Amino acid sequence: MTRSELISELSSANPHLRGADVELIVNTIFNEIAAALARGERVELRGFGAFTVKRRDARLGRNPRTGAPVPVDEKTVPFFKTGKELRERLNREAPHRGTSARAAGRSKS
């Protein structure tokens, strides 16, 4: 789902709010999450998950075209960990994507 799809869904679910107001709310929430992460803070949305920032050490990478070693600087990257409630909801509602040994016609030995 894209940001515009989220705004559209929220607007149709809340007809008492103007579309511009819903867009402002969504943008404000995303901006506050981004600002907190930029300050190195953790953002937790109970039942949904937590956003954190992880530090990646400097390392020696490889240029995929030439194979030559390339230094990669230290950097910080955003990380999201799903909350228990969201994880349970996804596992309860989503069909399993993989096939089991039994479904594939293989017996367990």
C-alpha positions as CSV (number, residue, x, y, z in Angstrom):
1,M,0.0,0.0,0.0
2,T,1.4,3.4,-0.9
3,R,1.0,6.6,1.0
4,S,-1.7,7.9,-1.4
5,E,-3.6,4.6,-1.1
6,L,-3.5,4.8,2.7
7,I,-4.8,8.4,2.5
8,S,-7.6,7.3,0.2
9,E,-8.5,4.4,2.4
10,L,-8.6,6.5,5.5
11,S,-10.6,9.3,3.7
12,S,-13.3,6.8,2.6
13,A,-13.4,5.2,6.1
14,N,-13.8,8.7,7.7
15,P,-16.2,10.7,5.5
16,H,-16.5,13.4,8.2
17,L,-12.9,14.4,7.6
18,R,-11.7,16.4,4.6
19,G,-9.2,14.6,2.3
20,A,-6.7,17.4,2.9
21,D,-7.0,16.9,6.7
22,V,-6.4,13.1,6.4
23,E,-3.3,13.8,4.2
24,L,-2.0,16.2,6.8
25,I,-2.5,13.7,9.6
26,V,-0.7,10.9,7.7
27,N,2.2,13.1,6.7
28,T,2.5,14.4,10.3
29,I,2.7,10.9,11.7
30,F,5.3,9.8,9.2
31,N,7.3,13.0,9.7
32,E,7.3,12.5,13.5
33,I,8.4,8.9,13.1
34,A,11.2,9.9,10.8
35,A,12.3,12.8,13.1
36,A,12.4,10.5,16.1
37,L,14.5,8.0,14.3
38,A,16.8,10.7,13.1
39,R,17.3,11.7,16.8
40,G,18.2,8.0,17.5
41,E,14.9,7.3,19.4
42,R,12.8,4.2,19.3
43,V,9.2,4.5,18.1
44,E,6.8,1.9,19.3
45,L,3.2,1.5,18.2
46,R,1.6,-1.0,20.5
47,G,0.2,-4.0,18.7
48,F,1.8,-2.9,15.4
49,G,5.5,-2.8,15.9
50,A,8.6,-0.8,16.7
51,F,10.9,1.3,14.6
52,T,14.5,1.5,15.6
53,V,17.8,2.6,14.1
54,K,20.6,0.1,13.7
55,R,24.3,1.0,13.1
56,R,26.2,-0.8,10.4
57,D,29.9,-0.9,10.8
58,A,32.3,0.3,8.1
59,R,33.4,-2.7,5.9
60,L,35.1,-3.6,2.8
61,G,32.6,-4.4,0.0
62,R,33.1,-5.5,-3.6
63,N,32.3,-3.7,-6.9
64,P,29.9,-6.3,-8.5
65,R,31.1,-5.3,-12.0
66,T,34.9,-5.6,-11.5
67,G,35.2,-7.5,-8.2
68,A,37.5,-4.8,-6.9
69,P,37.4,-4.0,-3.1
70,V,35.4,-0.9,-2.3
71,P,35.3,0.7,1.2
72,V,31.8,1.1,2.6
73,D,31.3,3.8,5.2
74,E,29.6,3.2,8.6
75,K,25.9,4.0,8.3
76,T,22.6,3.9,10.2
77,V,19.6,2.1,8.8
78,P,16.0,2.0,9.9
79,F,14.7,-1.3,11.3
80,F,11.2,-2.5,11.9
81,K,10.1,-5.3,14.2
82,T,6.5,-6.4,14.1
83,G,4.5,-6.4,17.3
84,K,3.0,-9.6,18.7
85,E,-0.6,-8.6,17.9
86,L,0.2,-7.8,14.2
87,R,2.3,-11.0,13.8
88,E,-0.5,-13.2,15.3
89,R,-3.0,-11.5,13.0
90,L,-0.9,-12.0,9.9
91,N,-0.3,-15.7,10.8
92,R,-4.0,-16.3,11.5
93,E,-5.4,-14.6,8.4
94,A,-2.8,-15.2,5.7
95,P,-2.6,-18.5,3.8
96,H,0.7,-20.2,4.0
97,R,2.8,-19.5,0.9
98,G,5.1,-22.5,1.1
99,T,4.1,-26.1,0.4
100,S,4.5,-28.7,3.0
101,A,6.1,-32.1,2.3
102,R,2.7,-33.8,2.5
103,A,1.1,-31.3,0.1
104,A,3.9,-31.8,-2.4
105,G,3.2,-35.6,-2.4
106,R,6.3,-36.5,-0.4
107,S,5.9,-38.6,2.6
108,K,7.8,-38.1,5.9
109,S,10.3,-40.9,6.5
